[in-house]
């Protein structure tokens, strides 16, 4: 793909402790700086490679690798098809994709 890649960032943070709940908030705030929240723990981002590396590094610093999970998926290039049900609101740009 070109210089910007579409990515889906999903995470599951252990919130059984106060520190876990704090991590969850910090991770959400970090991801808001990179993309659009589409679910409570799911973000769509469009980033160049250097920004993706910065996001991955920052996430790695925030998570507890023993209890938390973060996955970042590259979304396929091409036309965007969005199906939004219920309270879901499609993003305002055609560059984003909801799976």
ABEGO torsion letter per residue (X at the ends): XBABBBBBBBBBBBAABAAAAAAAAAAAAAAAAABBBABAABBBBBBBAAAAAAAAAAAAAABBAAABBBBBBBBBBEBBBBBBBEABBBBABAABBBX
